[in-house]
């Protein structure tokens, strides 16, 4: 059974992946748990009343697949699970973990290899060395890391997928504006712009983020990315100009200070990187939201897209 097949006012047993769980208390100081659960395609919220996290099995945690017994109810025009019982998956359940993990539609190793192959053809050996070193040093995490805890590309392999789509667009843009763009610098910045997320996020190998790391909370992925470039440049004795340009692309890729960028883009490559990043994040949110919307209908309001409703055209 899938989440899309659920109907209100039905009791059922269902296997779901725990994406998030938090504990709260009612006005009467009674503990309850809020869940965000997934079947690998769609998410649903769940509530388990009169229970604390410590009372549950240790394997009922984010990143784990559990068996849920619940009553499906309609809450504020969305289905929600009132959970009466839950337990970890057992071997006898014959559950395929791969069915529950939303993953990038392109193989992670294929995307990683595309970056390596592209940089192999760089004329600038210093750019080639620093990008390949940072890629290889973080390969183990890159193959499964998501790009975010929520919102865009929050899927297994999502960080590589987000970067890969930007990379493909950067190749096209560089061919159009070839007289003005340093192609190798642009592609290097695209590949490295979010590399700090492998330190910012605390992801398990299913691509599920339970929380931000200590470094993520105190520094964030932009600062972490700059540190990674600095350390690699120092080891490789990368020319100062290359190190500085790569750092600038990382610190400015959010575009505006209010969006988290310490600096606005001040080079053409940084400006293009910013718009590629913004475009791909928005496109993904449109794609992901409209999957569950019928033709000719509007979605719920999307907070991270300016609180607008998205329309799925009938064409």
N, C-alpha and C positions, 0 to 999 in steps of 0.2 A: 504493500500500500504506500502511496505517495501523498505528500501534503496537499497537492492540488486536487486529490480525490476526496478529501475530507469534507464532511457536511456537519452542520451544527446539530446539537442535541443527540449525540451518539456517544456511547462508551466504547472504548477499543483498546487494544494492545498494539503498539507500534515501535519499531526500532528507529532511533534517531541519534544523530551526532550532537553532542553538547558543544555549542560554540561559545556560549557565555553562561555564567551562573553567578548571581549575586544574592546576598542575604539582606533582608530588611525587616522592619518590625511594623506591626499595625499600631493603631492608636491605643490599643489595649496592651501594647508591649509584647505581642505574640509574634514569634519569629515566623518568617516565610521566605521561600526561595523563588527568585525570578530566573527563568531559563530563556535562552535563545537557542533553538534547536533546528537542525537541518536534516534533510533527507538526501543531500547532495545536489539538489536542484533548487529547492525553495526553503525558506526559513519560516518558523512559526514560534511565537512566544508561548511560554508555559508558566504556570504558577503552581507551586506546591505549598499549601497552607500548613500552619502549625508544625513546621519542621525547620531545623537549622542544618547547615552544611555539615557540621561535625557529626550529625546523627546518621548521615548517609554513608554508604560504602565508599572507601577511599578511591575506587575506580569510577565513581560517578563524579566526574570532573570535566572541565573543558578539554576538548581534544579526544574524548572517549565516546564510544558508541554505547548507548544504553537501551534497555527495553523499558518502555513507558506504558503504564496503565493510566488512562485519563478519560475525562469527559470533555467533548468538544463543545465549546460555547461561542456565541457571537458576542464580541466585545468591541464596541465603538466601530461597527461595520467591518471588523476583521475577526477571523477565527482565532481562538486561543485555547490552549489545553489547560484544563484544571487537573493537575496530576495527583493521583491518589497513591501511586506506588511507582518505584523505579528500581532497576538493578543493572549491574554491568552485563555485557554480552557474555554468554557462555559458549564453549566450543560446540555443544550440541545444537545451538541456534543456527549454525551454518550461515553466518552473516558474512558477506563479502565487503570488507572495509572499503574497497575501491568504489563501491556504489554510493558511498556517503561523503566522499571528498570532492568538492567542486574544484576542478583543476583547469589550468590553462589549456586551451584547445591546440596549442602547439607544443611538441615535446621539448622539455627543458634542455636536454642535452643538444638538441638540434639548434635551439636558440643560442645557447652558450657557444657552440662551435661556430655559428655564424659570426659572432663577435670576434672570435679568435682568428677566423679566416680573413675577415675584413681588415683587422689590424696587421695581419701578416703582410698585407699588400701596401702598408703605409710607406711613404718615402721618408717621413720623419722618424728616424729610429728611436729618438727619445720618447716621442708620443707612443710609439709601438711598445716599448719596454715598460713604461709606467702603467699603461692600460692593461697589458697582458699580465703584469705582476699582480695588480690588484684583483683582476678577474680570477687568476689561478689561486691566489691566497684565500679567496672566499668562495671557491667553487662548491664546496660541500653544502654551504647554506643556500647559495644562489639557486640551486636546482629545485628547492622546495619552498623558499620563502615567499610569502605574499607581499604585496606592495603596501598594505595597510591593515589595521585591525578591523576597520569597517570601511564602508563607502567604495572607493574604486580599486579594482583588482585585488580584493581581499579574498584570494583563492590560492590554492597550492600552485606554486610556480608563477604567481601573479606579478612579482617584482621583475622577473625576467620578461614576462609577456608584455608588461607595460613598457619596459625599456626596448623590447624588440619592435613593437609597433612604432614607437618614436624613431627608432633606428631606421626602419624601412621608409618612413616619411622623410627623415633627414637625408637619406640617399637621393630621394626624388627632388627635394627642395634644393639640394646642393647642385643638382644637374641643371636646374632652372637659373639659379643665381650664381653660377660658377665663376663669374667675373669678380664677384665681391666677397664670396665666402671662402674661408679656409676649410675645405671639406674635412680634412683629417682632424682638425681641432673641433669642429662641430660634432662629428661622430664620437670623438673621445669624450666630449662633455656629455653627450646623450648617454653613453654607456656608463659613465661614472656619476651622473647627477644624483641618483638615489642610493648609491652604494652604502651610505651610512645607515640605511634601514636594516642591514643585517646586524647592526649593533643596537639600533633604536628599539626594535621589536623583539619580543621573546616568543618565538614561534616553535611549535613542535613540528615533527616531520610530516604531519598531515597538512601543514600550512595553516594551522589554527593558532591565532595569537591570544594567549590568555591575558597578557598585560604588556605594558612597555617595560623595557629593562631600566635599571637604575640610571645608566648612561642616557637612555632615551628620554627619561623624565627630566634629568638635570641638564642635558645638553641638546638633544634632538639630532635628527639625521643629517641636518645641514652641517652642524659643527663636527659631527663624527666623520662625515665625508671629507671635510677639509683636513682633519687630523690624519685620515687614511692616506690622502694624497701627499700630505707633508712628510709622513713617515716613509712612504715609498720613494718619494723624490730624494729624500736625504740618503737613503740606502743606495739608490741608483745614480746619485749625483746628477739628477736631472737639471737642466738649465733653469735659472730662476724665472725667466720669462714664461716658459711652458708651465712650470708649477703655479705661477701667479694666475695665468689665464684659466687654467683648470679650476683653481680655487674660486676664481670670480664666477665662473659658470655655475658652480655648485651653490655659492652663497646668494646668487641672484635668480635662481631658476623659478622661484615662486613669484617673481615679478615686482611685487609691491611690498613695502615694509609691513603694512597691515596684514598681509598674507603670510608673513613669516620670513621674508627675505631681508637680511641685514643690508643688502644693497640692491638697487635697481640694475637691470642689465645695462652695461656700458660698452659692450662690444656687439657687433652684429651677430656673431655666433651665440652669444649669451641671450640676445633678444629672441632669436629663432628658437633656441632651446626652451625658453620660457613658454612660448606659444605652442610648441609641440607638446610640452608637458601638460599644459592647461587643456589643450584640445583632446588629447587622448584620455585624460581623466574624465572630462565631460562626456565624450563619446561612449566610454565604457558605462557610465552611469545611465545614459539614455538606453544603451543596449540591454543592460541588466534589468532596468525597470520595465521596459516595454515588452520583455519576454512574457510577463504575466498579464499583459493588457490585451483585450480583444480589439480587433480593427474597428475604428470609428469611436473608440472609447478613450477616456482620460485616466491617467494614473492618480494615485494619491499625491498630495503635495510632497515635493522632494526638497527637504531642508537644505541639503548641500548644493542644490542648483537654484538657490534663491527663493525657495519655498513655492516653486511653480508646479503646476500639474502638466505632465507630459501627454501629448496626444499621439495615438497610433493611427496613422492615416489608413484609408481604405484602399489605396492603390496596390 
